């Protein structure tokens, strides 16, 4: 893993050297493209937040396919949101296991953010005694 990361870092350094050898106008175009991508992402995130500002977190009657359902058994295991969540957890497992305790929470919150940023936003739902679902929060 270290060798792969080192090779990738060397490739990035080589790319940076190539970029500095190009004309200033080419770098400006690349830089402005990256800035506009960041602006676009921020605008999209803001629109997403506004669109779902009143997205219910309590007394949910029907979970969506992006929700992660608490519980055991086939109902939760086969729910699309739970399958996607387990896939994301699996993708981060090696990084999580090899991280210091101070970084483990950051990894966990990355996965939570991915669930929450879907359209419609995913929630972490637990069934209450009345038969309705309630979001349990990010912790």
N, C-alpha and C positions, 0 to 999 in steps of 0.2 A: 504494500500500500504506500509506504514512504517513497519507494522508487517511482511509482506511478505519479505521485504528487510532485516529486522532484522533476520528473520529465515534463510534466504539464507546466510547472513554473518556468523551466528553461524555455519551453515553447512560447510562453507568454512574453518572456524577456526578449526573445528573438523577434516576435511580432512588434513589440514596442520599439525596438531598434529600427525595424523596417519603416514604421510609422514616422519616426523622427527624420529619416532620410528623405521622405516624401516632401512635396512642397507644402508651404504653410496653408495654401488654399485647400488642399485635400484634407489636411487635419481639421481645418475649420468646419468643413462640410461634415466630416465624421463626428466631430464634437457637437455640432449643432443638431445632428440627427439623434445622438444619444440624449441630448438635453430635451429635445421634443418628445422622445419616447418616455422620458421620466415625467414630463408635463402631462402627456396623454394618460399615463398610468395613474397619476394623481387625480386628474379630472374624472377618469373612469371610476376610481375608488370613491370619490366624492359623490358621483351620481348614484353609485351602488348604495352608498350609505343613505342617501336621501330617499331613494326608491323604497328601501326596506326599513325606514325609520320606525314604522309602527308594526313591524313584523312581530307577531305574538310569541311570547316566551312562556306564557302561562295558559292553562286551560285549553291546550291544543287538542282538537278533536281528531284530526288526521295528520300524522307525520308525513312529510314529503320524502322523496327519494334521496334528498341530501342530508336528512337528519340521521344522527347516530342514536340508536335506541339502547337504553340500559336494560339489562336483563340477561337471562340465560335461555338457551334452547333455540329451536329452529326459527321461531318468529324473528328474533333479533339477529341470529347468525346469517340468515338469508336476505335480510333487508339491504337494499343497494347502498345506503349510506354507511352501514356497518362494514360491508365488503370493501368499499372505497377507503374507509378509515383504517381498516386492518392492513390494506395494501400500503398506505402511507406510513403506518407504524413500522411495517416490515422494511420499507425502504430506508428508514432512519435508524433501525435497530443497531447496526454495527457502529455507526457514529455515536449513538447514545451510550452503548456499552463501553466504548473507548474514551469517552469524555470525562473530564473531572466533574465532580458533583455540581460545581458552580455553573457549568454549561448545560447540564441535563435539563434544567427548567426551560432554557432557551429553545432547545430542540422540541420539547413538549409543546411549547407555545407556538412554534412554527406549524405544527400539525393542527393545533386548535385553530390558528388563523386560516389555514387552508380550508377547514370545514366551514368556518364562519364566512369566508369570502366567496363561497359558491353562489350561484344565482338559481333559485332563491337561496338565501343563507341557510347553511346547515345549523342545526341546534343539537345539543346533547340532552335528550329527553328521557325522563323517567316517568313511568306510569304511576299515578296516585290511586288512592282507594276509590275515588269517584269514577275512575275509568278515563280520566283525561291525562294528557301528557304535560309535563312541566320541565322547562330548561333548568339544568342543575348548575349552570355557570361554567367558567373556564378553569377552575381549579380542580 
